[in-house]
Amino acid sequence: DLVVPFWSMAENTEHPTQKPEKLIERIILASSNKNDLVFDPFMGSGTTAVVAKRLKRNYLGFEIEKKYFYLTPKRLKK
């Protein structure tokens, strides 16, 4: 049930190595509790932050590429 996001999926972005939200969800659920901090030092398209927010976790991340940095706030607003 894990698929790489493709063009017609709502979670798809232009990031070349975007991970599926279901995969990140499994990782976060297995390694944290509500209100814990989830840290992503290579934030990319923001999938980890989006999933962490949905699962009621705090999140912190960094992205050096400006074109990918701006994807996260857009996704978090949805």
C-alpha positions in Angstrom: 0.0 0.0 0.0 3.0 2.3 -0.2 3.4 4.1 -3.6 5.7 6.8 -4.6 3.6 10.0 -5.2 2.8 10.4 -8.8 1.4 13.4 -10.8 -2.3 12.9 -10.0 -1.9 12.4 -6.3 -2.8 15.3 -4.0 0.5 14.9 -2.0 2.7 15.1 -5.1 5.2 17.9 -5.5 8.1 18.7 -7.8 10.7 17.3 -5.4 12.6 14.5 -7.1 12.9 12.2 -4.0 9.6 12.8 -2.3 8.6 10.0 0.1 5.0 8.7 0.4 3.1 10.1 3.3 2.0 6.6 4.4 5.7 5.6 4.8 6.5 8.7 6.9 3.4 8.1 8.9 4.5 4.6 9.9 7.9 5.9 10.9 6.5 8.7 13.0 3.9 6.4 14.7 6.6 3.8 15.5 9.0 6.3 17.0 7.1 9.0 18.7 4.1 10.0 20.8 1.6 12.9 20.6 3.3 16.2 21.3 6.8 14.8 20.7 9.2 16.7 18.5 9.9 15.3 15.0 13.1 16.6 13.5 13.9 16.5 9.8 17.3 18.0 8.9 16.7 17.4 5.1 13.1 18.6 4.8 12.7 18.5 1.1 9.1 18.9 0.1 7.9 18.9 3.8 6.3 15.5 3.9 7.6 14.8 7.4 6.2 18.1 8.7 2.8 17.5 7.0 2.4 14.0 8.5 3.8 15.1 11.9 1.2 17.9 12.1 -1.6 15.5 11.1 -0.5 13.1 13.9 -0.4 15.9 16.5 3.4 16.0 16.7 5.6 19.1 16.9 8.0 19.4 14.0 11.2 21.1 13.1 13.2 20.9 9.8 15.6 22.6 7.5 15.9 22.8 3.8 18.8 24.5 2.0 17.2 24.7 -1.5 14.8 27.7 -1.7 12.6 26.1 -4.4 11.9 23.2 -2.1 11.8 25.2 1.1 8.6 27.1 -0.1 6.8 23.8 -0.7 6.4 23.0 3.0 4.3 26.1 4.1 2.0 25.6 1.1 1.5 21.9 2.0 0.9 22.7 5.7 -1.9 25.2 4.9 -3.9 22.4 3.1 
